[in-house]
Amino acid sequence: MGYKKFLKKIEGDKIGYESATPDIVSNFLCEDIIKRLMDNAKDNIKDNINISSDIGVIDCCCGIGNVSIALSKFFNFVVAVDKDKERLKIAERNAKIYNCKNIKFIHSDIFSINIKDLKEKYNLNVAFADPQRRIIKDGKIIRTNNLTETSPNTINLINFITPEIPNMCVLTSSNAEVNLPCEKEYVSWQGRKGKRETLLVLYFGNLKKCEKSAVVLPSKDKICKETNFEKVECEKSEKPLKYIYEIKDCVVKAELQNELGILTKCKIFNEKFLTSENEIKSNFFENRFEVLGICTQKNLIENLKKINARKVVIRGKIMPEEHKKMKNEIERKLDGGKEKIHIFINGKKILIGRNIDLKI
Ligand SMILES: C[S@@+](CC[C@H](N)C(=O)[O-])C[C@H]1O[C@@H](n2cnc3c(N)ncnc32)[C@H](O)[C@@H]1O
């Protein structure tokens, strides 16, 4: 089945719709927050919370309400705040469509709210926030990676909420620089038209389980960086072995290549690839390639002809204009072949590979 941002019918204004959290992410986050709370309850007998019936959650900037609706299925009560009046009305309509009776909508700037009073009134134990990362800069709409440029300002929001509600989950850009006392969880999934998407989720308070983690959706496979254990070093290989495996962005951004190498019994080839003599499957691999050879620019065509190549996918550090020119030049010389072949440019050396998951 193709990718759908929303699995249910949902209304929205253009910006509200575009900046809403996709269902694949919001459903995973809600489940994950509950799991994290349940782990705490198990660890701490004093923390005698009945997860489903006692806990309230605040969605600090709810937009068109997609996450609030998902949260309402897992939590006893949801307080959903947004400073945009029209968008909040849309969120209310969306909640009505899904018959969510346990959401209280508040039209306000989050910083004008008395969090202490609200926390007592609705038994708020968790806070969620997905600040707006699309901002207008010099008259243009851009996506910011800077936590102080989001709306609301992510740093100010965390400082405002966590003294009262320490258990907080915040969505940020996967390219954001974050130096805060939280778990950094990178979540990757395949979006519209197969586009690779990655978000950084920050977990504070009792929601924090480790320093860094990486998750792939929809499988929900997770790798965590365990700081308490002695680090086992994954072997490295300067040469590619029989197969190379492209590592998912969430693992690369979380710098968990070592952990993935050990988990999959592969060697580290470089920052973005593992390698092995064996064919291995993992949800943390973006693509899997069989290595067909290594050559130079000079004997590339000759080698490509030998393996019946017709189309090439060029990878590596290469400028877009040069990329197009090089692809056209190569393919013009390969008119007899049939196969789609990947070539990886690394300085003067070119690695030739076949994607073993794609059928032509
Ligand atoms: C990325 S959207 C949230 C999307 C939401 N998670 C969803 O799924 O629909 C961010 C929202 O933050 C709201 N916002 C920005 N600054 C705010 C503030 N100071 N207080 C409350 N809401 C704010 C914006 O109006 C916008 O609707």
The ligand as an ORCA input file, in Angstrom:
! r2SCAN-3c Opt
* xyz 0 1
  C       3.864     22.024     13.793
  S       2.349     22.680     14.313
  C       1.736     21.380     15.317
  C       1.199     20.242     14.514
  C       0.469     19.224     15.334
  N       1.358     18.338     16.016
  C      -0.483     18.429     14.433
  O      -0.284     17.211     14.272
  O      -1.404     19.017     13.867
  C       2.827     23.909     15.471
  C       1.686     24.744     16.051
  O       2.227     25.586     17.075
  C       1.379     26.693     17.224
  N       2.078     27.700     18.058
  C       3.129     28.458     17.692
  N       3.525     29.219     18.730
  C       2.691     28.938     19.759
  C       2.583     29.397     21.097
  N       3.417     30.315     21.593
  N       1.607     28.893     21.875
  C       0.745     27.957     21.386
  N       0.799     27.488     20.130
  C       1.753     27.964     19.325
  C       1.112     27.079     15.774
  O      -0.072     27.853     15.678
  C       0.999     25.700     15.097
  O      -0.345     25.344     14.940
*
